[in-house]
Structure formats: C-alpha cells, structure tokens
Amino acid sequence: MKQKRFALPEYITGKDIKGLRARLGLTQEAFAELVSASKPTVERWERSEKITGPIVTLVKILGEEVDVCEELKIPERKGNLRLWYMYNSEVCAIIDVDERMQKVRLYNYTVDIFKRPFGKNEKPSFAEYEEFVEGRCFPRTRDKMKIMLDALELPFYEPIMIIRKTEGRMAEDDFWIKVE
C-alpha cells in the first residue's frame, strides 16, 4: 500500500456536503458555483454515500476556513462603474467607482500584492484610480494617437472608453480589465 502524504479523508459523504453547505448558508446552486461544479453534480453528491476526488480536499479546506466563502463573495455594486481587474482568468480585484462623487471602493481577491491594482494601497483616491486606468492605456502623448483612436473607433482620448475596446491589455502582460 502506498504511503499517504497528506492528512485528508479518502472520501466524504453526501451528509458532509449538506452539513458544510448549511454551515456556509449556501443553496445548492450557490455551493455549486463556489466549488466550480453544476447544481446537478451537487444534488448527486448529496445523495451519495461515498464521494472521492478534488471535492474531498476542497470540503476539508472550506470546513476549516469558513471565512474563505465570505472573502470570495462579490459585494453589491456601489457606483456607476465596476471594473474587474484580472490576471489571465483569475479575479484579482473589483473596483467600484462613483465618478460623480469621485469615490473608489476596492475589493481585493488576492493576497499577492503584485497582482493587486494598487499594490498595498487598500483605499485608493480617485486621482490614484484615474492614474491606474490611464496606465492601462496607450499614453496621451503617443505619436500618431489620432490613428490609434480612429482604429478603435473612438472620437477622443478617454481611458475607460479605450479600456472597453482594448480590455486594458498591454504588450507582454497577462493583466486585463473587464468593464461592467
């Protein structure tokens, strides 16, 4: 018999899934979203006597770290603009902006400060936000900027309009922005 390397159960039961889901206060649909499964899969698990696979490890972690669920929840949108700051497919941060009131709310979803849009800064000012979005665009002073704006079908230089078209993608950079 192969020696185990990790102190994990070999399997879990449907009762374990139901119990964890109840502790987290999640519906089957919400739990399915949390663990990247379908609702029918969660329904099947909850009827099962023996469940194996990656869900065993995930249930163990979620059972020990119930705050993780709260930390991953997406808050209600505050402001007229929401930006999703992404690294490949990973959500690094959500930035809610109220342009009229010039308020910025930042929700970081990574502990890696290099993947955070404002690094260690948890409460960016509106000016810092403006500098950040402009930094995800080509410079205002770029030679032949009018040609670039024409190619994007934009009438003038406006960072959010540029980001809507380009997703704020930069050369040799895996960060990008989804505008909601």
N, C-alpha and C positions, 0 to 999 in steps of 0.2 A: 504494500500500500504506500502510495506517495505521501510524503510528509507535508502537512499543511503549513503554509507560510503566513496566513492571516487568520485572526480570530473572528471568523464570520460563520454564521449558521450555514448549513448546507442547503437549507430550504426554508421558506416561510409558508404560512397558510393564508387562506382567504380571511380568516379571523384576524390575523396580523395586519393585513391590508386595511380591513374595515376599522380596526382599532386605531391605526395610525391616521387614517382619513378623518375619523371622528375627533381625534386629538388636535388635528390641524384645522378642523372646522371646514372641510372641503367637500363639495359634491363629488360624485364620480367623474363628472365632466372636468371639474377644476383639477382634481387629482391627476387625471389622465394628462391634462396639459402640463402640469408640474413635472411629471415623470416622462414626458415625451412618448406617450402611448395613446391609443384610441380609447374611447369610452367603452366599446365592446370588450377590449382587452381587460380593462379594469373590472368590468362585470364578470368576465370569465375567471379572472384571478380570485375575485371574492367568493366564487362558488367552488374553488379548488381546495384540495387537501394538501397539496404539495406543489410549491412554486419555486422554480430554480431560475438561474440566470442573473443578469445585471441588476434586476429589480431587488434582489436579496441585499446586495450591498447598499443600494440607494435607500431602501427601507431602514436599514441599520443606521445609516447616516442621518436620515430625516428624523428617526425616532430619538436619536441622541441630540440632535441640533434643530429643535423645532423652530427656533428663531429664523433659520435659513428661509423658511417659507415666507415669513413676513418681509425679510430683507429683499426677496426676489419679486414681491408684488409690485405691480405698476400702479403708481398713485393716480388719482383723478387728475385730469389735466387742469393746470392753472395757468391761464394766459391765452393769448390768441395764437400762439405758435408753439409747436413742440418739435424738438429736434432729437433724433435718435443717433447718438454717436456710436459708431460700430467699428469693430476690428474684425475683418472678414465677416463671419456670421455671428460673432459674439456681441451682445449688447453691453457696451462699456458704461454708458451713461444716457440719461434722458435729461434734456434741458428744456424747461418750460419758460417761455418768455412772454411778458406782457409789455409790448412795445410802447403802448400809450403811457403806461405808468413807469416805464423803464425799470422793470423788475425782472430778475432772473432767479429761477429755482433750479437747483441742480440735484439730481438723484444719481449717485454713482453705483454701479453694479459690479465693480471690480475693485480688488484691493491693490492691484498693480498701478502705482501712480503714473507709470509711463503710458498706461492705456486710458488714463483719465483726461478729459479735455482741458482741465485747468490744473493738472498735477495735484499738489497738496491742497490747493485752494478749494475749500468746500462751499464758499459763499462768494462767487464772482460778482463783480459790479457789472452794471450794464455796459460800461466802457470796455471792460475786460471781455465781455461777451462779444461786443462788436469787433474787437481786435481778433478774437478767436475765429469768428466766421469769415472775416476778411482774409485771415491767414489760410483758410481752406479754399481760397480763390486765387486766380492769377492776379498779380499786382496791378493796382490802378495806373501805375506809371509804365506798364508794359508797352513796348514798341508795337505798333500796329494793333492796338487794343480794339479799335473800331472793327477791324476784320474779324477778330475773335468774337466780339459781341454780335456781329452780323451772322456768324456761323452758328451761334447759339439762339439766333432769332430774338435777341434782346435789344430794346431801344437805348438803354443806358446801363452804366455800371451800378449794380445793386447786388451786394453779396448773397442775400437769400435767394434772389431770382437766379443767380449764377449757380448756387448750390442745388436748387431744384432741378436744374438742367444737367449738372455735372456730378451730383452727389458729393461734391466737395472732394472728389478724388484727386490725389496728387501723384505724380510720377514716382514709381518705386515706393509706394506707401500703401499699406493694406487698410488704412483707416478711411471711413467714408461716413456720410451723413444722410439720413432719411428725414425728409421734412414732412411733418403731418399737418 
